[in-house]
Amino acid sequence: MVRTKPLVLLFVWCSVAAAQQGPVSSGEAAKLQRQIQAGRARNVILFVGDGMGDSEITAARNYWAGAAGRLAMDSLPFTGTVTTYALREDDPSQPDYVTDSAAGGTAWATGQKTSNGRISSTAKTDKSLKTILELAQQMGYRTGNITTAEITDATPAVLGAHVNSRRCQGPEDMKDCPKYKKNAGGPGSIAEQLVDHKIDVLMGGGRQRYEQIVDGGPGEGKNTLAWAESQGYKVITTAQDLSEVQLQPGQGLLGLFNAGNMSMEWSGDPAIPYPGSGPQKCKQFMRPASEPALFAMMRKAIRLLETTDTKPQGFFLQVEGAQIDKRAHTAEPCEQIGETIAFDNAILFALEYAAGHPDTLIIVTADHGHSTQIVPEPKTDAHGTGLMSTLTTADKANMTLHYGTNSVCCSSSHSMEHTGTQVRIAAQGPQAFGVLGVHDMSEIFHLMARAIGAE
Ligand SMILES: [Zn+2]
């Protein structure tokens, strides 16, 4: 994106000019033209739908809005495509065609590709890579990082931690990262590094990681929650806390609403072998009242991060819909779609915010595709060989989803696999037109860096 900026601008202008004579109405073309903004963004909100490939988006849209309906994420004016592959750890000159969230996240967070499992560090050589959140802090932006997974999971981790393995989430989880331990003189686990990076707002699950004991440095012997408090964080654990919280100037917020990943929004029957589960309607409103919705975390994050001063820097905020991925891994279509719709609700709120704050860059993308396929309804003489479930959609029609990327599923050691497909990116606001075309995921870093005035 950064290298093709004049071309992209020309392309956009030509497209709009062509659209005026083509099937797009002149009103729509004028609307598009108004959306072409260069310059700097006061705020950047990056939405990462984990594992939200085109099939996962389409399944959620069909179920929730109907085949001809639209989700909030479908309404952003500029759409493009990003390639997602990782690099091989043993030979980083070679692609690893199927990425995980750690390598995918490292690409969008740092502009550099790496091998699977690494958190913002280089393949093989294990060097730390500067992240867009670190850059935003340097440029004077306030920063936030929120997720429905553990806050120490790969996607939120890549913004504020550097470590050779995504598994090193708490100070007692450091088996794969011995030299990173604080008692070895290292920066510590992901839980510690996120706090030590002084990110203004951190919210999600993962309380268990913060109940572990810091093993070196000035916080030695404290649990990580107490260490966070000593570093200026207010710690909260319930939706009630979130609605009431107020911060002192300079205070950070650490919201940990579940010991592990946050609870599901919806539930239903999992996919099973032929003839599959269903036809079923999903059960909604399953999330316990003690845990906030993703959009509620996001609304509060924006309120806490907004400043009233007149400087151009506002905030950088990452919002992850984490469990679209996790429930595709376990072939649970209702849970997966419920998480996609919850993610879309957060996007809807961001779009409403941006209507009053047009200097906000909003980007919606995924880090990789997943296993969900929309297939014909299974028949006795011919059907898929994986797990399937038929859902009754908003169209009052049957939609069969098929999960077939692993022969063994679903347990903690064997689950449905990611896929190596390209994924959608959509954007609006300053620099948003840069998503047009086909790019690599690492270019998202450069687009955001341009938007905050760092490139
Ligand atoms: Zn995954």
Residues whose N, C-alpha, C, O or C-beta is under 5 A from the ligand:
A	BS01	ZN	D325
